[in-house]
């Protein structure tokens, strides 16, 4: 079930004060692959997680990208990942 505030603006400018901390966490926290809470997880709307708890950060994006490249290579897939109309 979607969060009641999904797709809505933040409740107040105060919520934006976390952005610098979030960006820092995205680039600086290295996830622990043995910690289930920090492993890549996908939901119906895509990746789920937060940089603040090590569940979504640059290392995750790099790992996902590498997995796609390796999967496509192993299956002889070439060309663009998707075609834009």
PDB file of N, CA, C and O in Angstrom:
ATOM      1  N   UNK A   1       0.846  -1.171   0.000  1.00  0.00           N
ATOM      2  CA  UNK A   1       0.000   0.000   0.000  1.00  0.00           C
ATOM      3  C   UNK A   1       0.897   1.240   0.000  1.00  0.00           C
ATOM      4  O   UNK A   1       1.896   1.297   0.716  1.00  0.00           O
ATOM      5  N   UNK A   2       0.526   2.224  -0.808  1.00  0.00           N
ATOM      6  CA  UNK A   2       1.289   3.464  -0.905  1.00  0.00           C
ATOM      7  C   UNK A   2       1.145   4.283   0.373  1.00  0.00           C
ATOM      8  O   UNK A   2       0.116   4.247   1.048  1.00  0.00           O
ATOM      9  N   UNK A   3       2.192   5.012   0.679  1.00  0.00           N
ATOM     10  CA  UNK A   3       2.159   5.915   1.820  1.00  0.00           C
ATOM     11  C   UNK A   3       1.144   7.015   1.522  1.00  0.00           C
ATOM     12  O   UNK A   3       1.046   7.449   0.375  1.00  0.00           O
ATOM     13  N   UNK A   4       0.386   7.481   2.518  1.00  0.00           N
ATOM     14  CA  UNK A   4      -0.638   8.513   2.284  1.00  0.00           C
ATOM     15  C   UNK A   4      -0.088   9.797   1.662  1.00  0.00           C
ATOM     16  O   UNK A   4      -0.810  10.512   0.967  1.00  0.00           O
ATOM     17  N   UNK A   5       1.212  10.093   1.918  1.00  0.00           N
ATOM     18  CA  UNK A   5       1.794  11.321   1.361  1.00  0.00           C
ATOM     19  C   UNK A   5       2.498  11.088   0.041  1.00  0.00           C
ATOM     20  O   UNK A   5       3.080  12.021  -0.511  1.00  0.00           O
ATOM     21  N   UNK A   6       2.465   9.859  -0.487  1.00  0.00           N
ATOM     22  CA  UNK A   6       3.141   9.556  -1.750  1.00  0.00           C
ATOM     23  C   UNK A   6       2.638  10.472  -2.852  1.00  0.00           C
ATOM     24  O   UNK A   6       1.431  10.634  -3.035  1.00  0.00           O
ATOM     25  N   UNK A   7       3.562  11.066  -3.579  1.00  0.00           N
ATOM     26  CA  UNK A   7       3.206  11.950  -4.680  1.00  0.00           C
ATOM     27  C   UNK A   7       2.795  13.341  -4.275  1.00  0.00           C
ATOM     28  O   UNK A   7       2.433  14.152  -5.127  1.00  0.00           O
ATOM     29  N   UNK A   8       2.844  13.635  -2.987  1.00  0.00           N
ATOM     30  CA  UNK A   8       2.442  14.952  -2.486  1.00  0.00           C
ATOM     31  C   UNK A   8       3.675  15.767  -2.108  1.00  0.00           C
ATOM     32  O   UNK A   8       4.721  15.199  -1.798  1.00  0.00           O
ATOM     33  N   UNK A   9       3.560  17.085  -2.132  1.00  0.00           N
ATOM     34  CA  UNK A   9       4.684  17.917  -1.679  1.00  0.00           C
ATOM     35  C   UNK A   9       4.975  17.655  -0.202  1.00  0.00           C
ATOM     36  O   UNK A   9       4.103  17.212   0.545  1.00  0.00           O
ATOM     37  N   UNK A  10       6.202  17.932   0.203  1.00  0.00           N
ATOM     38  CA  UNK A  10       6.570  17.800   1.606  1.00  0.00           C
ATOM     39  C   UNK A  10       5.695  18.694   2.463  1.00  0.00           C
ATOM     40  O   UNK A  10       5.203  19.718   1.990  1.00  0.00           O
ATOM     41  N   UNK A  11       5.493  18.317   3.727  1.00  0.00           N
ATOM     42  CA  UNK A  11       4.586  19.074   4.575  1.00  0.00           C
ATOM     43  C   UNK A  11       5.069  20.487   4.898  1.00  0.00           C
ATOM     44  O   UNK A  11       4.258  21.376   5.155  1.00  0.00           O
ATOM     45  N   UNK A  12       6.375  20.694   4.888  1.00  0.00           N
ATOM     46  CA  UNK A  12       6.872  22.038   5.187  1.00  0.00           C
ATOM     47  C   UNK A  12       8.336  22.145   4.778  1.00  0.00           C
ATOM     48  O   UNK A  12       9.009  21.126   4.620  1.00  0.00           O
ATOM     49  N   UNK A  13       8.833  23.365   4.607  1.00  0.00           N
ATOM     50  CA  UNK A  13      10.235  23.543   4.219  1.00  0.00           C
ATOM     51  C   UNK A  13      11.223  22.889   5.190  1.00  0.00           C
ATOM     52  O   UNK A  13      12.345  22.556   4.808  1.00  0.00           O
ATOM     53  N   UNK A  14      10.801  22.707   6.451  1.00  0.00           N
ATOM     54  CA  UNK A  14      11.684  22.094   7.439  1.00  0.00           C
ATOM     55  C   UNK A  14      12.137  20.701   6.991  1.00  0.00           C
ATOM     56  O   UNK A  14      13.246  20.274   7.311  1.00  0.00           O
ATOM     57  N   UNK A  15      11.268  19.989   6.245  1.00  0.00           N
ATOM     58  CA  UNK A  15      11.630  18.644   5.800  1.00  0.00           C
ATOM     59  C   UNK A  15      12.782  18.664   4.817  1.00  0.00           C
ATOM     60  O   UNK A  15      13.462  17.651   4.649  1.00  0.00           O
ATOM     61  N   UNK A  16      13.019  19.795   4.163  1.00  0.00           N
ATOM     62  CA  UNK A  16      14.135  19.904   3.226  1.00  0.00           C
ATOM     63  C   UNK A  16      15.482  19.978   3.939  1.00  0.00           C
ATOM     64  O   UNK A  16      16.519  19.784   3.305  1.00  0.00           O
ATOM     65  N   UNK A  17      15.489  20.250   5.223  1.00  0.00           N
ATOM     66  CA  UNK A  17      16.751  20.373   5.954  1.00  0.00           C
ATOM     67  C   UNK A  17      17.516  19.067   6.015  1.00  0.00           C
ATOM     68  O   UNK A  17      18.707  19.078   6.324  1.00  0.00           O
ATOM     69  N   UNK A  18      16.879  17.945   5.735  1.00  0.00           N
ATOM     70  CA  UNK A  18      17.550  16.655   5.773  1.00  0.00           C
ATOM     71  C   UNK A  18      18.320  16.380   4.474  1.00  0.00           C
ATOM     72  O   UNK A  18      19.147  15.469   4.441  1.00  0.00           O
ATOM     73  N   UNK A  19      18.067  17.144   3.409  1.00  0.00           N
ATOM     74  CA  UNK A  19      18.692  16.864   2.121  1.00  0.00           C
ATOM     75  C   UNK A  19      20.212  16.806   2.160  1.00  0.00           C
ATOM     76  O   UNK A  19      20.769  15.864   1.598  1.00  0.00           O
ATOM     77  N   UNK A  20      20.919  17.735   2.775  1.00  0.00           N
ATOM     78  CA  UNK A  20      22.378  17.621   2.806  1.00  0.00           C
ATOM     79  C   UNK A  20      22.843  16.324   3.481  1.00  0.00           C
ATOM     80  O   UNK A  20      23.795  15.693   3.023  1.00  0.00           O
ATOM     81  N   UNK A  21      22.181  15.935   4.551  1.00  0.00           N
ATOM     82  CA  UNK A  21      22.528  14.697   5.252  1.00  0.00           C
ATOM     83  C   UNK A  21      22.253  13.481   4.357  1.00  0.00           C
ATOM     84  O   UNK A  21      23.034  12.529   4.332  1.00  0.00           O
ATOM     85  N   UNK A  22      21.146  13.526   3.632  1.00  0.00           N
ATOM     86  CA  UNK A  22      20.773  12.442   2.731  1.00  0.00           C
ATOM     87  C   UNK A  22      21.788  12.285   1.598  1.00  0.00           C
ATOM     88  O   UNK A  22      22.188  11.167   1.273  1.00  0.00           O
ATOM     89  N   UNK A  23      22.200  13.390   1.004  1.00  0.00           N
ATOM     90  CA  UNK A  23      23.185  13.349  -0.080  1.00  0.00           C
ATOM     91  C   UNK A  23      24.528  12.832   0.443  1.00  0.00           C
ATOM     92  O   UNK A  23      25.175  12.022  -0.220  1.00  0.00           O
ATOM     93  N   UNK A  24      24.944  13.283   1.600  1.00  0.00           N
ATOM     94  CA  UNK A  24      26.191  12.798   2.193  1.00  0.00           C
ATOM     95  C   UNK A  24      26.119  11.297   2.430  1.00  0.00           C
ATOM     96  O   UNK A  24      27.065  10.573   2.120  1.00  0.00           O
ATOM     97  N   UNK A  25      25.008  10.825   2.977  1.00  0.00           N
ATOM     98  CA  UNK A  25      24.845   9.388   3.235  1.00  0.00           C
ATOM     99  C   UNK A  25      24.865   8.593   1.934  1.00  0.00           C
ATOM    100  O   UNK A  25      25.425   7.498   1.890  1.00  0.00           O
ATOM    101  N   UNK A  26      24.263   9.128   0.878  1.00  0.00           N
ATOM    102  CA  UNK A  26      24.215   8.444  -0.413  1.00  0.00           C
ATOM    103  C   UNK A  26      25.614   8.138  -0.925  1.00  0.00           C
ATOM    104  O   UNK A  26      25.860   7.055  -1.455  1.00  0.00           O
ATOM    105  N   UNK A  27      26.528   9.085  -0.768  1.00  0.00           N
ATOM    106  CA  UNK A  27      27.881   8.898  -1.293  1.00  0.00           C
ATOM    107  C   UNK A  27      28.859   8.288  -0.293  1.00  0.00           C
ATOM    108  O   UNK A  27      29.871   7.725  -0.710  1.00  0.00           O
ATOM    109  N   UNK A  28      28.599   8.378   0.995  1.00  0.00           N
ATOM    110  CA  UNK A  28      29.606   7.954   1.967  1.00  0.00           C
ATOM    111  C   UNK A  28      29.343   6.612   2.648  1.00  0.00           C
ATOM    112  O   UNK A  28      30.297   5.940   3.041  1.00  0.00           O
ATOM    113  N   UNK A  29      28.096   6.200   2.800  1.00  0.00           N
ATOM    114  CA  UNK A  29      27.818   4.935   3.488  1.00  0.00           C
ATOM    115  C   UNK A  29      28.031   3.771   2.526  1.00  0.00           C
ATOM    116  O   UNK A  29      27.476   3.750   1.427  1.00  0.00           O
ATOM    117  N   UNK A  30      28.836   2.809   2.949  1.00  0.00           N
ATOM    118  CA  UNK A  30      29.037   1.595   2.170  1.00  0.00           C
ATOM    119  C   UNK A  30      28.147   0.507   2.753  1.00  0.00           C
ATOM    120  O   UNK A  30      28.296   0.159   3.924  1.00  0.00           O
ATOM    121  N   UNK A  31      27.222  -0.040   1.960  1.00  0.00           N
ATOM    122  CA  UNK A  31      26.313  -1.044   2.503  1.00  0.00           C
ATOM    123  C   UNK A  31      27.043  -2.329   2.875  1.00  0.00           C
ATOM    124  O   UNK A  31      28.061  -2.676   2.276  1.00  0.00           O
ATOM    125  N   UNK A  32      26.519  -3.017   3.854  1.00  0.00           N
ATOM    126  CA  UNK A  32      27.024  -4.316   4.287  1.00  0.00           C
ATOM    127  C   UNK A  32      26.216  -5.377   3.545  1.00  0.00           C
ATOM    128  O   UNK A  32      25.029  -5.553   3.816  1.00  0.00           O
ATOM    129  N   UNK A  33      26.849  -6.083   2.613  1.00  0.00           N
ATOM    130  CA  UNK A  33      26.146  -7.067   1.785  1.00  0.00           C
ATOM    131  C   UNK A  33      25.538  -8.196   2.603  1.00  0.00           C
ATOM    132  O   UNK A  33      24.606  -8.856   2.146  1.00  0.00           O
ATOM    133  N   UNK A  34      26.050  -8.425   3.802  1.00  0.00           N
ATOM    134  CA  UNK A  34      25.507  -9.482   4.659  1.00  0.00           C
ATOM    135  C   UNK A  34      24.294  -9.026   5.478  1.00  0.00           C
ATOM    136  O   UNK A  34      23.610  -9.845   6.092  1.00  0.00           O
ATOM    137  N   UNK A  35      24.038  -7.727   5.481  1.00  0.00           N
ATOM    138  CA  UNK A  35      22.905  -7.172   6.222  1.00  0.00           C
ATOM    139  C   UNK A  35      21.701  -7.097   5.283  1.00  0.00           C
ATOM    140  O   UNK A  35      21.684  -6.282   4.361  1.00  0.00           O
ATOM    141  N   UNK A  36      20.707  -7.931   5.509  1.00  0.00           N
ATOM    142  CA  UNK A  36      19.529  -7.995   4.640  1.00  0.00           C
ATOM    143  C   UNK A  36      18.881  -6.617   4.491  1.00  0.00           C
ATOM    144  O   UNK A  36      18.380  -6.284   3.417  1.00  0.00           O
ATOM    145  N   UNK A  37      18.887  -5.834   5.536  1.00  0.00           N
ATOM    146  CA  UNK A  37      18.267  -4.513   5.501  1.00  0.00           C
ATOM    147  C   UNK A  37      19.003  -3.553   4.562  1.00  0.00           C
ATOM    148  O   UNK A  37      18.442  -2.532   4.165  1.00  0.00           O
ATOM    149  N   UNK A  38      20.253  -3.868   4.203  1.00  0.00           N
ATOM    150  CA  UNK A  38      21.032  -2.996   3.329  1.00  0.00           C
ATOM    151  C   UNK A  38      21.217  -3.581   1.933  1.00  0.00           C
ATOM    152  O   UNK A  38      21.932  -3.001   1.115  1.00  0.00           O
ATOM    153  N   UNK A  39      20.596  -4.701   1.649  1.00  0.00           N
ATOM    154  CA  UNK A  39      20.691  -5.311   0.325  1.00  0.00           C
ATOM    155  C   UNK A  39      19.726  -4.631  -0.633  1.00  0.00           C
ATOM    156  O   UNK A  39      18.735  -4.034  -0.213  1.00  0.00           O
ATOM    157  N   UNK A  40      20.027  -4.726  -1.929  1.00  0.00           N
ATOM    158  CA  UNK A  40      19.149  -4.165  -2.945  1.00  0.00           C
ATOM    159  C   UNK A  40      17.801  -4.876  -2.876  1.00  0.00           C
ATOM    160  O   UNK A  40      17.737  -6.105  -2.846  1.00  0.00           O
ATOM    161  N   UNK A  41      16.745  -4.103  -2.853  1.00  0.00           N
ATOM    162  CA  UNK A  41      15.386  -4.651  -2.830  1.00  0.00           C
ATOM    163  C   UNK A  41      14.513  -3.824  -3.755  1.00  0.00           C
ATOM    164  O   UNK A  41      14.594  -2.595  -3.771  1.00  0.00           O
ATOM    165  N   UNK A  42      13.688  -4.499  -4.514  1.00  0.00           N
ATOM    166  CA  UNK A  42      12.809  -3.803  -5.444  1.00  0.00           C
ATOM    167  C   UNK A  42      11.363  -4.018  -5.047  1.00  0.00           C
ATOM    168  O   UNK A  42      11.003  -5.074  -4.525  1.00  0.00           O
ATOM    169  N   UNK A  43      10.544  -3.024  -5.293  1.00  0.00           N
ATOM    170  CA  UNK A  43       9.110  -3.114  -5.053  1.00  0.00           C
ATOM    171  C   UNK A  43       8.379  -2.831  -6.345  1.00  0.00           C
ATOM    172  O   UNK A  43       8.996  -2.765  -7.408  1.00  0.00           O
ATOM    173  N   UNK A  44       7.098  -2.666  -6.269  1.00  0.00           N
ATOM    174  CA  UNK A  44       6.303  -2.448  -7.471  1.00  0.00           C
ATOM    175  C   UNK A  44       6.622  -1.126  -8.155  1.00  0.00           C
ATOM    176  O   UNK A  44       6.363  -0.976  -9.349  1.00  0.00           O
ATOM    177  N   UNK A  45       7.174  -0.172  -7.427  1.00  0.00           N
ATOM    178  CA  UNK A  45       7.514   1.123  -8.011  1.00  0.00           C
ATOM    179  C   UNK A  45       9.013   1.292  -8.200  1.00  0.00           C
ATOM    180  O   UNK A  45       9.486   2.406  -8.424  1.00  0.00           O
ATOM    181  N   UNK A  46       9.757   0.213  -8.114  1.00  0.00           N
ATOM    182  CA  UNK A  46      11.197   0.300  -8.300  1.00  0.00           C
ATOM    183  C   UNK A  46      11.958  -0.020  -7.025  1.00  0.00           C
ATOM    184  O   UNK A  46      11.471  -0.750  -6.162  1.00  0.00           O
ATOM    185  N   UNK A  47      13.155   0.535  -6.919  1.00  0.00           N
ATOM    186  CA  UNK A  47      14.021   0.263  -5.788  1.00  0.00           C
ATOM    187  C   UNK A  47      13.445   0.837  -4.510  1.00  0.00           C
ATOM    188  O   UNK A  47      12.868   1.924  -4.507  1.00  0.00           O
ATOM    189  N   UNK A  48      13.607   0.100  -3.427  1.00  0.00           N
ATOM    190  CA  UNK A  48      13.142   0.557  -2.113  1.00  0.00           C
ATOM    191  C   UNK A  48      14.349   0.724  -1.209  1.00  0.00           C
ATOM    192  O   UNK A  48      15.251  -0.113  -1.229  1.00  0.00           O
ATOM    193  N   UNK A  49      14.383   1.763  -0.436  1.00  0.00           N
ATOM    194  CA  UNK A  49      15.460   1.932   0.521  1.00  0.00           C
ATOM    195  C   UNK A  49      15.758   3.390   0.772  1.00  0.00           C
ATOM    196  O   UNK A  49      15.190   4.275   0.132  1.00  0.00           O
ATOM    197  N   UNK A  50      16.644   3.632   1.700  1.00  0.00           N
ATOM    198  CA  UNK A  50      17.044   4.988   2.065  1.00  0.00           C
ATOM    199  C   UNK A  50      18.549   5.046   2.234  1.00  0.00           C
ATOM    200  O   UNK A  50      19.160   4.131   2.786  1.00  0.00           O
ATOM    201  N   UNK A  51      19.136   6.118   1.760  1.00  0.00           N
ATOM    202  CA  UNK A  51      20.572   6.310   1.945  1.00  0.00           C
ATOM    203  C   UNK A  51      20.915   6.451   3.418  1.00  0.00           C
ATOM    204  O   UNK A  51      22.029   6.127   3.831  1.00  0.00           O
ATOM    205  N   UNK A  52      19.975   6.926   4.206  1.00  0.00           N
ATOM    206  CA  UNK A  52      20.256   7.172   5.622  1.00  0.00           C
ATOM    207  C   UNK A  52      20.534   5.891   6.404  1.00  0.00           C
ATOM    208  O   UNK A  52      21.251   5.920   7.404  1.00  0.00           O
ATOM    209  N   UNK A  53      19.971   4.766   5.954  1.00  0.00           N
ATOM    210  CA  UNK A  53      20.224   3.509   6.665  1.00  0.00           C
ATOM    211  C   UNK A  53      21.053   2.533   5.834  1.00  0.00           C
ATOM    212  O   UNK A  53      21.112   1.344   6.146  1.00  0.00           O
ATOM    213  N   UNK A  54      21.688   3.031   4.783  1.00  0.00           N
ATOM    214  CA  UNK A  54      22.561   2.200   3.960  1.00  0.00           C
ATOM    215  C   UNK A  54      21.826   1.299   2.986  1.00  0.00           C
ATOM    216  O   UNK A  54      22.428   0.380   2.431  1.00  0.00           O
ATOM    217  N   UNK A  55      20.536   1.538   2.762  1.00  0.00           N
ATOM    218  CA  UNK A  55      19.751   0.661   1.895  1.00  0.00           C
ATOM    219  C   UNK A  55      19.589   1.196   0.474  1.00  0.00           C
ATOM    220  O   UNK A  55      19.001   0.515  -0.367  1.00  0.00           O
ATOM    221  N   UNK A  56      20.088   2.384   0.186  1.00  0.00           N
ATOM    222  CA  UNK A  56      20.042   2.928  -1.171  1.00  0.00           C
ATOM    223  C   UNK A  56      21.111   3.992  -1.292  1.00  0.00           C
ATOM    224  O   UNK A  56      20.990   5.079  -0.726  1.00  0.00           O
ATOM    225  N   UNK A  57      22.160   3.674  -2.034  1.00  0.00           N
ATOM    226  CA  UNK A  57      23.224   4.646  -2.221  1.00  0.00           C
ATOM    227  C   UNK A  57      23.981   4.370  -3.512  1.00  0.00           C
ATOM    228  O   UNK A  57      23.588   3.511  -4.301  1.00  0.00           O
ATOM    229  N   UNK A  58      25.050   5.092  -3.717  1.00  0.00           N
ATOM    230  CA  UNK A  58      25.809   4.968  -4.964  1.00  0.00           C
ATOM    231  C   UNK A  58      26.274   3.539  -5.213  1.00  0.00           C
ATOM    232  O   UNK A  58      26.245   3.077  -6.353  1.00  0.00           O
ATOM    233  N   UNK A  59      26.699   2.835  -4.178  1.00  0.00           N
ATOM    234  CA  UNK A  59      27.155   1.452  -4.341  1.00  0.00           C
ATOM    235  C   UNK A  59      26.038   0.562  -4.884  1.00  0.00           C
ATOM    236  O   UNK A  59      26.301  -0.343  -5.676  1.00  0.00           O
ATOM    237  N   UNK A  60      24.805   0.807  -4.469  1.00  0.00           N
ATOM    238  CA  UNK A  60      23.675   0.035  -4.981  1.00  0.00           C
ATOM    239  C   UNK A  60      23.472   0.303  -6.478  1.00  0.00           C
ATOM    240  O   UNK A  60      23.266  -0.633  -7.250  1.00  0.00           O
ATOM    241  N   UNK A  61      23.528   1.553  -6.881  1.00  0.00           N
ATOM    242  CA  UNK A  61      23.342   1.902  -8.286  1.00  0.00           C
ATOM    243  C   UNK A  61      24.441   1.279  -9.133  1.00  0.00           C
ATOM    244  O   UNK A  61      24.174   0.765 -10.219  1.00  0.00           O
ATOM    245  N   UNK A  62      25.669   1.322  -8.645  1.00  0.00           N
ATOM    246  CA  UNK A  62      26.777   0.708  -9.388  1.00  0.00           C
ATOM    247  C   UNK A  62      26.592  -0.799  -9.507  1.00  0.00           C
ATOM    248  O   UNK A  62      26.843  -1.367 -10.570  1.00  0.00           O
ATOM    249  N   UNK A  63      26.158  -1.453  -8.436  1.00  0.00           N
ATOM    250  CA  UNK A  63      25.951  -2.906  -8.467  1.00  0.00           C
ATOM    251  C   UNK A  63      24.808  -3.281  -9.407  1.00  0.00           C
ATOM    252  O   UNK A  63      24.915  -4.256 -10.152  1.00  0.00           O
ATOM    253  N   UNK A  64      23.724  -2.522  -9.381  1.00  0.00           N
ATOM    254  CA  UNK A  64      22.586  -2.789 -10.262  1.00  0.00           C
ATOM    255  C   UNK A  64      23.012  -2.616 -11.721  1.00  0.00           C
ATOM    256  O   UNK A  64      22.683  -3.441 -12.573  1.00  0.00           O
ATOM    257  N   UNK A  65      23.737  -1.551 -11.996  1.00  0.00           N
ATOM    258  CA  UNK A  65      24.207  -1.301 -13.360  1.00  0.00           C
ATOM    259  C   UNK A  65      25.125  -2.419 -13.829  1.00  0.00           C
ATOM    260  O   UNK A  65      24.996  -2.894 -14.958  1.00  0.00           O
ATOM    261  N   UNK A  66      26.058  -2.847 -12.970  1.00  0.00           N
ATOM    262  CA  UNK A  66      26.968  -3.926 -13.331  1.00  0.00           C
ATOM    263  C   UNK A  66      26.215  -5.223 -13.594  1.00  0.00           C
ATOM    264  O   UNK A  66      26.549  -5.952 -14.529  1.00  0.00           O
ATOM    265  N   UNK A  67      25.205  -5.520 -12.785  1.00  0.00           N
ATOM    266  CA  UNK A  67      24.410  -6.734 -12.980  1.00  0.00           C
ATOM    267  C   UNK A  67      23.684  -6.704 -14.323  1.00  0.00           C
ATOM    268  O   UNK A  67      23.608  -7.724 -15.008  1.00  0.00           O
ATOM    269  N   UNK A  68      23.154  -5.554 -14.699  1.00  0.00           N
ATOM    270  CA  UNK A  68      22.466  -5.426 -15.989  1.00  0.00           C
ATOM    271  C   UNK A  68      23.447  -5.659 -17.129  1.00  0.00           C
ATOM    272  O   UNK A  68      23.140  -6.385 -18.074  1.00  0.00           O
ATOM    273  N   UNK A  69      24.624  -5.049 -17.045  1.00  0.00           N
ATOM    274  CA  UNK A  69      25.644  -5.209 -18.087  1.00  0.00           C
ATOM    275  C   UNK A  69      26.048  -6.677 -18.218  1.00  0.00           C
ATOM    276  O   UNK A  69      26.127  -7.203 -19.328  1.00  0.00           O
ATOM    277  N   UNK A  70      26.303  -7.337 -17.090  1.00  0.00           N
ATOM    278  CA  UNK A  70      26.715  -8.735 -17.124  1.00  0.00           C
ATOM    279  C   UNK A  70      25.596  -9.644 -17.654  1.00  0.00           C
ATOM    280  O   UNK A  70      25.866 -10.563 -18.427  1.00  0.00           O
ATOM    281  N   UNK A  71      24.367  -9.400 -17.254  1.00  0.00           N
ATOM    282  CA  UNK A  71      23.235 -10.202 -17.719  1.00  0.00           C
ATOM    283  C   UNK A  71      23.063 -10.061 -19.230  1.00  0.00           C
ATOM    284  O   UNK A  71      22.912 -11.051 -19.944  1.00  0.00           O
ATOM    285  N   UNK A  72      23.087  -8.824 -19.701  1.00  0.00           N
ATOM    286  CA  UNK A  72      22.929  -8.592 -21.137  1.00  0.00           C
ATOM    287  C   UNK A  72      24.070  -9.221 -21.916  1.00  0.00           C
ATOM    288  O   UNK A  72      23.847  -9.811 -22.973  1.00  0.00           O
ATOM    289  N   UNK A  73      25.290  -9.103 -21.406  1.00  0.00           N
ATOM    290  CA  UNK A  73      26.448  -9.697 -22.075  1.00  0.00           C
ATOM    291  C   UNK A  73      26.356 -11.213 -22.137  1.00  0.00           C
ATOM    292  O   UNK A  73      26.672 -11.807 -23.167  1.00  0.00           O
ATOM    293  N   UNK A  74      25.932 -11.841 -21.065  1.00  0.00           N
ATOM    294  CA  UNK A  74      25.815 -13.299 -21.011  1.00  0.00           C
ATOM    295  C   UNK A  74      24.738 -13.818 -21.961  1.00  0.00           C
ATOM    296  O   UNK A  74      24.791 -14.969 -22.392  1.00  0.00           O
ATOM    297  N   UNK A  75      23.771 -12.977 -22.284  1.00  0.00           N
ATOM    298  CA  UNK A  75      22.678 -13.390 -23.158  1.00  0.00           C
ATOM    299  C   UNK A  75      22.817 -12.827 -24.573  1.00  0.00           C
ATOM    300  O   UNK A  75      21.889 -12.923 -25.377  1.00  0.00           O
ATOM    301  N   UNK A  76      23.971 -12.243 -24.874  1.00  0.00           N
ATOM    302  CA  UNK A  76      24.225 -11.723 -26.210  1.00  0.00           C
ATOM    303  C   UNK A  76      23.375 -10.526 -26.590  1.00  0.00           C
ATOM    304  O   UNK A  76      23.185 -10.247 -27.774  1.00  0.00           O
ATOM    305  N   UNK A  77      22.870  -9.828 -25.611  1.00  0.00           N
ATOM    306  CA  UNK A  77      22.029  -8.660 -25.877  1.00  0.00           C
ATOM    307  C   UNK A  77      22.910  -7.463 -26.176  1.00  0.00           C
ATOM    308  O   UNK A  77      23.821  -7.147 -25.411  1.00  0.00           O
ATOM    309  N   UNK A  78      22.642  -6.803 -27.278  1.00  0.00           N
ATOM    310  CA  UNK A  78      23.392  -5.603 -27.650  1.00  0.00           C
ATOM    311  C   UNK A  78      22.394  -4.477 -27.901  1.00  0.00           C
ATOM    312  O   UNK A  78      21.180  -4.681 -27.880  1.00  0.00           O
ATOM    313  N   UNK A  79      22.920  -3.319 -28.132  1.00  0.00           N
ATOM    314  CA  UNK A  79      22.066  -2.180 -28.418  1.00  0.00           C
ATOM    315  C   UNK A  79      21.626  -1.477 -27.155  1.00  0.00           C
ATOM    316  O   UNK A  79      22.081  -1.804 -26.058  1.00  0.00           O
ATOM    317  N   UNK A  80      20.737  -0.509 -27.311  1.00  0.00           N
ATOM    318  CA  UNK A  80      20.309   0.295 -26.165  1.00  0.00           C
ATOM    319  C   UNK A  80      19.489  -0.527 -25.177  1.00  0.00           C
ATOM    320  O   UNK A  80      18.854  -1.517 -25.538  1.00  0.00           O
ATOM    321  N   UNK A  81      19.520  -0.093 -23.940  1.00  0.00           N
ATOM    322  CA  UNK A  81      18.740  -0.757 -22.899  1.00  0.00           C
ATOM    323  C   UNK A  81      17.242  -0.578 -23.149  1.00  0.00           C
ATOM    324  O   UNK A  81      16.448  -1.473 -22.861  1.00  0.00           O
ATOM    325  N   UNK A  82      16.865   0.571 -23.680  1.00  0.00           N
ATOM    326  CA  UNK A  82      15.464   0.813 -24.051  1.00  0.00           C
ATOM    327  C   UNK A  82      15.462   1.803 -25.196  1.00  0.00           C
ATOM    328  O   UNK A  82      16.427   2.543 -25.388  1.00  0.00           O
ATOM    329  N   UNK A  83      14.402   1.817 -25.939  1.00  0.00           N
ATOM    330  CA  UNK A  83      14.245   2.760 -27.056  1.00  0.00           C
ATOM    331  C   UNK A  83      13.276   3.848 -26.643  1.00  0.00           C
ATOM    332  O   UNK A  83      12.149   3.572 -26.233  1.00  0.00           O
ATOM    333  N   UNK A  84      13.718   5.058 -26.752  1.00  0.00           N
ATOM    334  CA  UNK A  84      12.859   6.200 -26.458  1.00  0.00           C
ATOM    335  C   UNK A  84      12.069   6.526 -27.722  1.00  0.00           C
ATOM    336  O   UNK A  84      12.639   6.573 -28.812  1.00  0.00           O
ATOM    337  N   UNK A  85      10.785   6.748 -27.589  1.00  0.00           N
ATOM    338  CA  UNK A  85       9.958   6.991 -28.804  1.00  0.00           C
ATOM    339  C   UNK A  85      10.398   8.172 -29.605  1.00  0.00           C
ATOM    340  O   UNK A  85       9.796   8.480 -30.634  1.00  0.00           O
TER     341      UNK A  85
END
